[in-house]
Amino acid sequence: MDVESNEWTVLESMFKSGILSNVKQFGFEIHTMSKSNTNVKTFFEHWKTLNRLEALGFRHWYWHFNYIGTYMYKGKPRSCCYEIVYINTNFMSKNLTTNQH
């Protein structure tokens, strides 16, 4: 899903509708703080939204930052956009989600 900063609104709608219970894998681009937008309150609201995915059984599988939105912050490369993929563990076999010997 790449909806250019509307992902937070779309995710909220998905939580409300319950549609995420039918989703096995979910990949999307998130827009976070940028050099010109450092609203910490908004950043933590977004963080809570991602935590809600985990509460539903989604686990973070892969991420990388979008190099087009890269900027330097305190000497480290940052990006305004990140590509992130979650897997819904509710669809995984018990053999894969437990430590069986």
PyMOL commands that set and color helices and strands:
alter all, ss='L'
color gray80, all
select helices_A, chain A and resi 7-17+19-22+40-55+67-69+89-91+94-97
alter helices_A, ss='H'
color red, helices_A
select strands_A, chain A and resi 25-31+58-65+70-73+76-79+81-88
alter strands_A, ss='S'
color yellow, strands_A
deselect
rebuild
show_as cartoon
